[in-house]
Amino acid sequence: MENMIELEECPCCRGAGMIAHEGGWNVQVVCVDCGSCTAYVEYDTEEEKLEAERTVARLWNMGKVVKSNPGE
Ligand SMILES: [Zn+2]
């Protein structure tokens, strides 16, 4: 079964988005070019992990990201 998650281009710079796990309990999508990212979503189980990945991908694809340099 495929669990591929489609990520749109970065809403800020059109760069590539990457799903990034941290500490094995939360995940976010980060732009590899400008560092913009979505909010973290936490998970406990493998099932929740997949759901969390889908959730952050959805946030990313909707453009709900935080820019890395809010001063600009
Ligand atoms: Zn970007």
PDB file of the backbone (N, CA, C, O) and the ligand in Angstrom, with CONECT records:
HET     ZN  A 101       1
ATOM      1  N   MET A   1       0.846  -1.189   0.000  1.00  0.00           N
ATOM      2  CA  MET A   1       0.000   0.000   0.000  1.00  0.00           C
ATOM      3  C   MET A   1       0.888   1.247   0.000  1.00  0.00           C
ATOM      4  O   MET A   1       1.853   1.340   0.758  1.00  0.00           O
ATOM      5  N   GLU A   2       0.550   2.173  -0.840  1.00  0.00           N
ATOM      6  CA  GLU A   2       1.318   3.410  -0.928  1.00  0.00           C
ATOM      7  C   GLU A   2       0.874   4.400   0.139  1.00  0.00           C
ATOM      8  O   GLU A   2      -0.316   4.623   0.360  1.00  0.00           O
ATOM      9  N   ASN A   3       1.846   4.971   0.776  1.00  0.00           N
ATOM     10  CA  ASN A   3       1.526   6.022   1.741  1.00  0.00           C
ATOM     11  C   ASN A   3       2.141   7.353   1.338  1.00  0.00           C
ATOM     12  O   ASN A   3       2.461   8.199   2.172  1.00  0.00           O
ATOM     13  N   MET A   4       2.291   7.502   0.048  1.00  0.00           N
ATOM     14  CA  MET A   4       2.895   8.738  -0.436  1.00  0.00           C
ATOM     15  C   MET A   4       2.008   9.934  -0.121  1.00  0.00           C
ATOM     16  O   MET A   4       0.789   9.889  -0.284  1.00  0.00           O
ATOM     17  N   ILE A   5       2.640  10.987   0.326  1.00  0.00           N
ATOM     18  CA  ILE A   5       1.919  12.220   0.617  1.00  0.00           C
ATOM     19  C   ILE A   5       2.413  13.284  -0.354  1.00  0.00           C
ATOM     20  O   ILE A   5       3.610  13.548  -0.464  1.00  0.00           O
ATOM     21  N   GLU A   6       1.474  13.875  -1.040  1.00  0.00           N
ATOM     22  CA  GLU A   6       1.862  14.896  -2.012  1.00  0.00           C
ATOM     23  C   GLU A   6       2.011  16.257  -1.363  1.00  0.00           C
ATOM     24  O   GLU A   6       1.138  16.719  -0.627  1.00  0.00           O
ATOM     25  N   LEU A   7       3.134  16.885  -1.653  1.00  0.00           N
ATOM     26  CA  LEU A   7       3.380  18.228  -1.135  1.00  0.00           C
ATOM     27  C   LEU A   7       3.466  19.207  -2.296  1.00  0.00           C
ATOM     28  O   LEU A   7       4.153  18.969  -3.289  1.00  0.00           O
ATOM     29  N   GLU A   8       2.754  20.307  -2.145  1.00  0.00           N
ATOM     30  CA  GLU A   8       2.841  21.366  -3.148  1.00  0.00           C
ATOM     31  C   GLU A   8       4.181  22.089  -2.987  1.00  0.00           C
ATOM     32  O   GLU A   8       4.965  21.793  -2.085  1.00  0.00           O
ATOM     33  N   GLU A   9       4.418  23.041  -3.883  1.00  0.00           N
ATOM     34  CA  GLU A   9       5.601  23.889  -3.742  1.00  0.00           C
ATOM     35  C   GLU A   9       5.440  24.772  -2.517  1.00  0.00           C
ATOM     36  O   GLU A   9       4.330  24.979  -2.026  1.00  0.00           O
ATOM     37  N   CYS A  10       6.560  25.290  -2.031  1.00  0.00           N
ATOM     38  CA  CYS A  10       6.534  26.216  -0.892  1.00  0.00           C
ATOM     39  C   CYS A  10       5.692  27.438  -1.247  1.00  0.00           C
ATOM     40  O   CYS A  10       5.911  28.058  -2.288  1.00  0.00           O
ATOM     41  N   PRO A  11       4.719  27.795  -0.383  1.00  0.00           N
ATOM     42  CA  PRO A  11       3.878  28.962  -0.664  1.00  0.00           C
ATOM     43  C   PRO A  11       4.653  30.280  -0.589  1.00  0.00           C
ATOM     44  O   PRO A  11       4.175  31.312  -1.060  1.00  0.00           O
ATOM     45  N   CYS A  12       5.833  30.241  -0.005  1.00  0.00           N
ATOM     46  CA  CYS A  12       6.618  31.477   0.130  1.00  0.00           C
ATOM     47  C   CYS A  12       7.613  31.645  -1.015  1.00  0.00           C
ATOM     48  O   CYS A  12       7.739  32.738  -1.568  1.00  0.00           O
ATOM     49  N   CYS A  13       8.327  30.565  -1.380  1.00  0.00           N
ATOM     50  CA  CYS A  13       9.420  30.728  -2.338  1.00  0.00           C
ATOM     51  C   CYS A  13       9.334  29.741  -3.495  1.00  0.00           C
ATOM     52  O   CYS A  13      10.196  29.750  -4.373  1.00  0.00           O
ATOM     53  N   ARG A  14       8.311  28.893  -3.514  1.00  0.00           N
ATOM     54  CA  ARG A  14       8.169  27.884  -4.571  1.00  0.00           C
ATOM     55  C   ARG A  14       9.245  26.804  -4.500  1.00  0.00           C
ATOM     56  O   ARG A  14       9.477  26.072  -5.462  1.00  0.00           O
ATOM     57  N   GLY A  15       9.887  26.722  -3.356  1.00  0.00           N
ATOM     58  CA  GLY A  15      10.880  25.667  -3.160  1.00  0.00           C
ATOM     59  C   GLY A  15      10.203  24.347  -2.822  1.00  0.00           C
ATOM     60  O   GLY A  15       8.978  24.231  -2.865  1.00  0.00           O
ATOM     61  N   ALA A  16      11.012  23.365  -2.489  1.00  0.00           N
ATOM     62  CA  ALA A  16      10.497  22.030  -2.189  1.00  0.00           C
ATOM     63  C   ALA A  16      10.199  21.878  -0.706  1.00  0.00           C
ATOM     64  O   ALA A  16      10.987  22.290   0.145  1.00  0.00           O
ATOM     65  N   GLY A  17       9.059  21.283  -0.411  1.00  0.00           N
ATOM     66  CA  GLY A  17       8.707  20.995   0.965  1.00  0.00           C
ATOM     67  C   GLY A  17       9.182  19.612   1.363  1.00  0.00           C
ATOM     68  O   GLY A  17       9.241  18.703   0.534  1.00  0.00           O
ATOM     69  N   MET A  18       9.522  19.454   2.643  1.00  0.00           N
ATOM     70  CA  MET A  18      10.017  18.176   3.133  1.00  0.00           C
ATOM     71  C   MET A  18       9.345  17.867   4.463  1.00  0.00           C
ATOM     72  O   MET A  18       9.248  18.732   5.334  1.00  0.00           O
ATOM     73  N   ILE A  19       8.882  16.626   4.614  1.00  0.00           N
ATOM     74  CA  ILE A  19       8.298  16.222   5.891  1.00  0.00           C
ATOM     75  C   ILE A  19       9.429  15.927   6.875  1.00  0.00           C
ATOM     76  O   ILE A  19      10.292  15.091   6.608  1.00  0.00           O
ATOM     77  N   ALA A  20       9.417  16.616   8.005  1.00  0.00           N
ATOM     78  CA  ALA A  20      10.510  16.489   8.966  1.00  0.00           C
ATOM     79  C   ALA A  20       9.971  16.048  10.320  1.00  0.00           C
ATOM     80  O   ALA A  20       9.137  16.718  10.928  1.00  0.00           O
ATOM     81  N   HIS A  21      10.477  14.889  10.780  1.00  0.00           N
ATOM     82  CA  HIS A  21      10.097  14.398  12.101  1.00  0.00           C
ATOM     83  C   HIS A  21      11.120  14.867  13.122  1.00  0.00           C
ATOM     84  O   HIS A  21      12.313  14.968  12.838  1.00  0.00           O
ATOM     85  N   GLU A  22      10.621  15.152  14.318  1.00  0.00           N
ATOM     86  CA  GLU A  22      11.541  15.569  15.361  1.00  0.00           C
ATOM     87  C   GLU A  22      11.263  14.778  16.632  1.00  0.00           C
ATOM     88  O   GLU A  22      10.142  14.741  17.138  1.00  0.00           O
ATOM     89  N   GLY A  23      12.321  14.150  17.130  1.00  0.00           N
ATOM     90  CA  GLY A  23      12.214  13.447  18.404  1.00  0.00           C
ATOM     91  C   GLY A  23      11.345  12.202  18.371  1.00  0.00           C
ATOM     92  O   GLY A  23      11.095  11.598  19.414  1.00  0.00           O
ATOM     93  N   GLY A  24      10.877  11.806  17.179  1.00  0.00           N
ATOM     94  CA  GLY A  24      10.047  10.616  17.075  1.00  0.00           C
ATOM     95  C   GLY A  24       8.653  10.799  17.633  1.00  0.00           C
ATOM     96  O   GLY A  24       7.939   9.819  17.842  1.00  0.00           O
ATOM     97  N   TRP A  25       8.248  12.049  17.880  1.00  0.00           N
ATOM     98  CA  TRP A  25       6.891  12.248  18.419  1.00  0.00           C
ATOM     99  C   TRP A  25       6.183  13.449  17.833  1.00  0.00           C
ATOM    100  O   TRP A  25       5.027  13.708  18.168  1.00  0.00           O
ATOM    101  N   ASN A  26       6.853  14.186  16.964  1.00  0.00           N
ATOM    102  CA  ASN A  26       6.111  15.231  16.266  1.00  0.00           C
ATOM    103  C   ASN A  26       6.677  15.444  14.875  1.00  0.00           C
ATOM    104  O   ASN A  26       7.793  15.022  14.569  1.00  0.00           O
ATOM    105  N   VAL A  27       5.885  16.110  14.031  1.00  0.00           N
ATOM    106  CA  VAL A  27       6.245  16.245  12.632  1.00  0.00           C
ATOM    107  C   VAL A  27       5.768  17.591  12.111  1.00  0.00           C
ATOM    108  O   VAL A  27       4.785  18.153  12.594  1.00  0.00           O
ATOM    109  N   GLN A  28       6.485  18.092  11.116  1.00  0.00           N
ATOM    110  CA  GLN A  28       6.065  19.317  10.444  1.00  0.00           C
ATOM    111  C   GLN A  28       6.585  19.244   9.008  1.00  0.00           C
ATOM    112  O   GLN A  28       7.390  18.373   8.678  1.00  0.00           O
ATOM    113  N   VAL A  29       6.121  20.163   8.158  1.00  0.00           N
ATOM    114  CA  VAL A  29       6.688  20.279   6.821  1.00  0.00           C
ATOM    115  C   VAL A  29       7.576  21.515   6.803  1.00  0.00           C
ATOM    116  O   VAL A  29       7.176  22.594   7.241  1.00  0.00           O
ATOM    117  N   VAL A  30       8.784  21.337   6.290  1.00  0.00           N
ATOM    118  CA  VAL A  30       9.754  22.440   6.239  1.00  0.00           C
ATOM    119  C   VAL A  30      10.172  22.658   4.792  1.00  0.00           C
ATOM    120  O   VAL A  30      10.353  21.699   4.042  1.00  0.00           O
ATOM    121  N   CYS A  31      10.325  23.916   4.403  1.00  0.00           N
ATOM    122  CA  CYS A  31      10.848  24.231   3.083  1.00  0.00           C
ATOM    123  C   CYS A  31      12.365  24.088   3.115  1.00  0.00           C
ATOM    124  O   CYS A  31      13.027  24.658   3.983  1.00  0.00           O
ATOM    125  N   VAL A  32      12.919  23.324   2.164  1.00  0.00           N
ATOM    126  CA  VAL A  32      14.367  23.115   2.164  1.00  0.00           C
ATOM    127  C   VAL A  32      15.099  24.361   1.670  1.00  0.00           C
ATOM    128  O   VAL A  32      16.306  24.493   1.870  1.00  0.00           O
ATOM    129  N   ASP A  33      14.385  25.260   1.035  1.00  0.00           N
ATOM    130  CA  ASP A  33      15.035  26.458   0.504  1.00  0.00           C
ATOM    131  C   ASP A  33      15.000  27.638   1.471  1.00  0.00           C
ATOM    132  O   ASP A  33      16.039  28.221   1.781  1.00  0.00           O
ATOM    133  N   CYS A  34      13.791  27.993   1.951  1.00  0.00           N
ATOM    134  CA  CYS A  34      13.690  29.209   2.760  1.00  0.00           C
ATOM    135  C   CYS A  34      13.440  28.915   4.237  1.00  0.00           C
ATOM    136  O   CYS A  34      13.483  29.832   5.056  1.00  0.00           O
ATOM    137  N   GLY A  35      13.181  27.670   4.593  1.00  0.00           N
ATOM    138  CA  GLY A  35      13.021  27.330   6.001  1.00  0.00           C
ATOM    139  C   GLY A  35      11.642  27.597   6.570  1.00  0.00           C
ATOM    140  O   GLY A  35      11.414  27.399   7.763  1.00  0.00           O
ATOM    141  N   SER A  36      10.705  28.052   5.717  1.00  0.00           N
ATOM    142  CA  SER A  36       9.337  28.207   6.202  1.00  0.00           C
ATOM    143  C   SER A  36       8.803  26.848   6.636  1.00  0.00           C
ATOM    144  O   SER A  36       9.192  25.821   6.081  1.00  0.00           O
ATOM    145  N   CYS A  37       7.913  26.839   7.626  1.00  0.00           N
ATOM    146  CA  CYS A  37       7.437  25.554   8.110  1.00  0.00           C
ATOM    147  C   CYS A  37       6.004  25.656   8.612  1.00  0.00           C
ATOM    148  O   CYS A  37       5.502  26.741   8.906  1.00  0.00           O
ATOM    149  N   THR A  38       5.359  24.493   8.703  1.00  0.00           N
ATOM    150  CA  THR A  38       4.017  24.438   9.275  1.00  0.00           C
ATOM    151  C   THR A  38       4.141  24.288  10.788  1.00  0.00           C
ATOM    152  O   THR A  38       5.242  24.161  11.323  1.00  0.00           O
ATOM    153  N   ALA A  39       3.011  24.304  11.459  1.00  0.00           N
ATOM    154  CA  ALA A  39       2.992  23.988  12.886  1.00  0.00           C
ATOM    155  C   ALA A  39       3.366  22.519  13.070  1.00  0.00           C
ATOM    156  O   ALA A  39       3.226  21.716  12.148  1.00  0.00           O
ATOM    157  N   TYR A  40       3.835  22.178  14.251  1.00  0.00           N
ATOM    158  CA  TYR A  40       4.098  20.787  14.577  1.00  0.00           C
ATOM    159  C   TYR A  40       2.785  20.065  14.878  1.00  0.00           C
ATOM    160  O   TYR A  40       1.855  20.654  15.428  1.00  0.00           O
ATOM    161  N   VAL A  41       2.722  18.793  14.513  1.00  0.00           N
ATOM    162  CA  VAL A  41       1.622  17.946  14.951  1.00  0.00           C
ATOM    163  C   VAL A  41       2.234  16.766  15.692  1.00  0.00           C
ATOM    164  O   VAL A  41       3.144  16.108  15.186  1.00  0.00           O
ATOM    165  N   GLU A  42       1.734  16.503  16.888  1.00  0.00           N
ATOM    166  CA  GLU A  42       2.289  15.423  17.700  1.00  0.00           C
ATOM    167  C   GLU A  42       1.582  14.111  17.421  1.00  0.00           C
ATOM    168  O   GLU A  42       0.436  14.083  16.972  1.00  0.00           O
ATOM    169  N   TYR A  43       2.298  13.011  17.699  1.00  0.00           N
ATOM    170  CA  TYR A  43       1.700  11.679  17.518  1.00  0.00           C
ATOM    171  C   TYR A  43       2.301  10.702  18.513  1.00  0.00           C
ATOM    172  O   TYR A  43       3.400  10.914  19.026  1.00  0.00           O
ATOM    173  N   ASP A  44       1.569   9.630  18.779  1.00  0.00           N
ATOM    174  CA  ASP A  44       2.047   8.593  19.693  1.00  0.00           C
ATOM    175  C   ASP A  44       2.279   7.270  18.984  1.00  0.00           C
ATOM    176  O   ASP A  44       3.301   6.618  19.196  1.00  0.00           O
ATOM    177  N   THR A  45       1.332   6.873  18.142  1.00  0.00           N
ATOM    178  CA  THR A  45       1.401   5.567  17.495  1.00  0.00           C
ATOM    179  C   THR A  45       1.737   5.706  16.016  1.00  0.00           C
ATOM    180  O   THR A  45       1.720   6.810  15.471  1.00  0.00           O
ATOM    181  N   GLU A  46       2.044   4.577  15.364  1.00  0.00           N
ATOM    182  CA  GLU A  46       2.325   4.587  13.930  1.00  0.00           C
ATOM    183  C   GLU A  46       1.130   5.117  13.149  1.00  0.00           C
ATOM    184  O   GLU A  46       1.281   5.840  12.164  1.00  0.00           O
ATOM    185  N   GLU A  47      -0.061   4.743  13.609  1.00  0.00           N
ATOM    186  CA  GLU A  47      -1.271   5.196  12.938  1.00  0.00           C
ATOM    187  C   GLU A  47      -1.418   6.707  13.044  1.00  0.00           C
ATOM    188  O   GLU A  47      -1.732   7.389  12.069  1.00  0.00           O
ATOM    189  N   GLU A  48      -1.185   7.209  14.244  1.00  0.00           N
ATOM    190  CA  GLU A  48      -1.266   8.662  14.445  1.00  0.00           C
ATOM    191  C   GLU A  48      -0.169   9.384  13.682  1.00  0.00           C
ATOM    192  O   GLU A  48      -0.341  10.521  13.244  1.00  0.00           O
ATOM    193  N   LYS A  49       0.963   8.705  13.531  1.00  0.00           N
ATOM    194  CA  LYS A  49       2.085   9.300  12.806  1.00  0.00           C
ATOM    195  C   LYS A  49       1.691   9.587  11.357  1.00  0.00           C
ATOM    196  O   LYS A  49       1.958  10.668  10.831  1.00  0.00           O
ATOM    197  N   LEU A  50       1.056   8.608  10.728  1.00  0.00           N
ATOM    198  CA  LEU A  50       0.593   8.792   9.350  1.00  0.00           C
ATOM    199  C   LEU A  50      -0.422   9.916   9.264  1.00  0.00           C
ATOM    200  O   LEU A  50      -0.370  10.755   8.364  1.00  0.00           O
ATOM    201  N   GLU A  51      -1.340   9.919  10.211  1.00  0.00           N
ATOM    202  CA  GLU A  51      -2.364  10.949  10.232  1.00  0.00           C
ATOM    203  C   GLU A  51      -1.724  12.321  10.452  1.00  0.00           C
ATOM    204  O   GLU A  51      -2.146  13.314   9.859  1.00  0.00           O
ATOM    205  N   ALA A  52      -0.717  12.365  11.297  1.00  0.00           N
ATOM    206  CA  ALA A  52      -0.022  13.627  11.565  1.00  0.00           C
ATOM    207  C   ALA A  52       0.687  14.116  10.309  1.00  0.00           C
ATOM    208  O   ALA A  52       0.682  15.311  10.014  1.00  0.00           O
ATOM    209  N   GLU A  53       1.300  13.187   9.566  1.00  0.00           N
ATOM    210  CA  GLU A  53       1.968  13.565   8.316  1.00  0.00           C
ATOM    211  C   GLU A  53       0.958  14.133   7.330  1.00  0.00           C
ATOM    212  O   GLU A  53       1.222  15.128   6.655  1.00  0.00           O
ATOM    213  N   ARG A  54      -0.194  13.491   7.258  1.00  0.00           N
ATOM    214  CA  ARG A  54      -1.221  13.995   6.337  1.00  0.00           C
ATOM    215  C   ARG A  54      -1.706  15.363   6.769  1.00  0.00           C
ATOM    216  O   ARG A  54      -1.968  16.231   5.936  1.00  0.00           O
ATOM    217  N   THR A  55      -1.825  15.553   8.074  1.00  0.00           N
ATOM    218  CA  THR A  55      -2.311  16.840   8.587  1.00  0.00           C
ATOM    219  C   THR A  55      -1.339  17.969   8.251  1.00  0.00           C
ATOM    220  O   THR A  55      -1.757  19.029   7.786  1.00  0.00           O
ATOM    221  N   VAL A  56      -0.048  17.748   8.484  1.00  0.00           N
ATOM    222  CA  VAL A  56       0.910  18.824   8.194  1.00  0.00           C
ATOM    223  C   VAL A  56       1.024  19.055   6.694  1.00  0.00           C
ATOM    224  O   VAL A  56       1.242  20.182   6.250  1.00  0.00           O
ATOM    225  N   ALA A  57       0.874  17.977   5.905  1.00  0.00           N
ATOM    226  CA  ALA A  57       0.894  18.133   4.449  1.00  0.00           C
ATOM    227  C   ALA A  57      -0.285  18.985   3.997  1.00  0.00           C
ATOM    228  O   ALA A  57      -0.159  19.808   3.090  1.00  0.00           O
ATOM    229  N   ARG A  58      -1.442  18.777   4.644  1.00  0.00           N
ATOM    230  CA  ARG A  58      -2.633  19.546   4.289  1.00  0.00           C
ATOM    231  C   ARG A  58      -2.428  21.021   4.644  1.00  0.00           C
ATOM    232  O   ARG A  58      -2.779  21.907   3.865  1.00  0.00           O
ATOM    233  N   LEU A  59      -1.859  21.278   5.820  1.00  0.00           N
ATOM    234  CA  LEU A  59      -1.573  22.654   6.224  1.00  0.00           C
ATOM    235  C   LEU A  59      -0.633  23.314   5.224  1.00  0.00           C
ATOM    236  O   LEU A  59      -0.834  24.456   4.809  1.00  0.00           O
ATOM    237  N   TRP A  60       0.396  22.563   4.850  1.00  0.00           N
ATOM    238  CA  TRP A  60       1.384  23.065   3.892  1.00  0.00           C
ATOM    239  C   TRP A  60       0.709  23.399   2.564  1.00  0.00           C
ATOM    240  O   TRP A  60       0.921  24.472   1.999  1.00  0.00           O
ATOM    241  N   ASN A  61      -0.102  22.470   2.076  1.00  0.00           N
ATOM    242  CA  ASN A  61      -0.738  22.654   0.776  1.00  0.00           C
ATOM    243  C   ASN A  61      -1.766  23.781   0.784  1.00  0.00           C
ATOM    244  O   ASN A  61      -2.100  24.330  -0.266  1.00  0.00           O
ATOM    245  N   MET A  62      -2.269  24.126   1.974  1.00  0.00           N
ATOM    246  CA  MET A  62      -3.194  25.253   2.093  1.00  0.00           C
ATOM    247  C   MET A  62      -2.438  26.563   2.256  1.00  0.00           C
ATOM    248  O   MET A  62      -3.040  27.637   2.249  1.00  0.00           O
ATOM    249  N   GLY A  63      -1.127  26.477   2.401  1.00  0.00           N
ATOM    250  CA  GLY A  63      -0.329  27.685   2.577  1.00  0.00           C
ATOM    251  C   GLY A  63      -0.255  28.167   4.012  1.00  0.00           C
ATOM    252  O   GLY A  63       0.143  29.304   4.268  1.00  0.00           O
ATOM    253  N   LYS A  64      -0.638  27.303   4.958  1.00  0.00           N
ATOM    254  CA  LYS A  64      -0.583  27.689   6.369  1.00  0.00           C
ATOM    255  C   LYS A  64       0.813  27.417   6.906  1.00  0.00           C
ATOM    256  O   LYS A  64       1.038  26.442   7.623  1.00  0.00           O
ATOM    257  N   VAL A  65       1.735  28.282   6.553  1.00  0.00           N
ATOM    258  CA  VAL A  65       3.108  28.105   7.007  1.00  0.00           C
ATOM    259  C   VAL A  65       3.587  29.366   7.722  1.00  0.00           C
ATOM    260  O   VAL A  65       3.049  30.460   7.551  1.00  0.00           O
ATOM    261  N   VAL A  66       4.611  29.161   8.521  1.00  0.00           N
ATOM    262  CA  VAL A  66       5.249  30.271   9.223  1.00  0.00           C
ATOM    263  C   VAL A  66       6.563  30.569   8.520  1.00  0.00           C
ATOM    264  O   VAL A  66       7.393  29.679   8.334  1.00  0.00           O
ATOM    265  N   LYS A  67       6.745  31.821   8.133  1.00  0.00           N
ATOM    266  CA  LYS A  67       7.996  32.165   7.465  1.00  0.00           C
ATOM    267  C   LYS A  67       9.138  32.165   8.475  1.00  0.00           C
ATOM    268  O   LYS A  67       8.956  32.503   9.645  1.00  0.00           O
ATOM    269  N   SER A  68      10.300  31.783   8.003  1.00  0.00           N
ATOM    270  CA  SER A  68      11.445  31.647   8.896  1.00  0.00           C
ATOM    271  C   SER A  68      11.978  32.997   9.363  1.00  0.00           C
ATOM    272  O   SER A  68      12.576  33.095  10.435  1.00  0.00           O
ATOM    273  N   ASN A  69      11.760  34.044   8.556  1.00  0.00           N
ATOM    274  CA  ASN A  69      12.270  35.373   8.926  1.00  0.00           C
ATOM    275  C   ASN A  69      11.134  36.389   8.969  1.00  0.00           C
ATOM    276  O   ASN A  69      10.926  37.129   8.008  1.00  0.00           O
ATOM    277  N   PRO A  70      10.394  36.428  10.087  1.00  0.00           N
ATOM    278  CA  PRO A  70       9.218  37.287  10.197  1.00  0.00           C
ATOM    279  C   PRO A  70       9.564  38.772  10.180  1.00  0.00           C
ATOM    280  O   PRO A  70       8.663  39.607  10.099  1.00  0.00           O
ATOM    281  N   GLY A  71      10.847  39.121  10.253  1.00  0.00           N
ATOM    282  CA  GLY A  71      11.238  40.530  10.257  1.00  0.00           C
ATOM    283  C   GLY A  71      11.097  41.184   8.896  1.00  0.00           C
ATOM    284  O   GLY A  71      11.144  42.409   8.784  1.00  0.00           O
ATOM    285  N   GLU A  72      10.926  40.378   7.865  1.00  0.00           N
ATOM    286  CA  GLU A  72      10.895  40.968   6.528  1.00  0.00           C
ATOM    287  C   GLU A  72       9.469  41.223   6.046  1.00  0.00           C
ATOM    288  O   GLU A  72       9.272  41.718   4.936  1.00  0.00           O
TER     289      GLU A  72
HETATM  290 ZN    ZN A 101      10.298  28.231   0.799  1.00  0.00          ZN2+
END
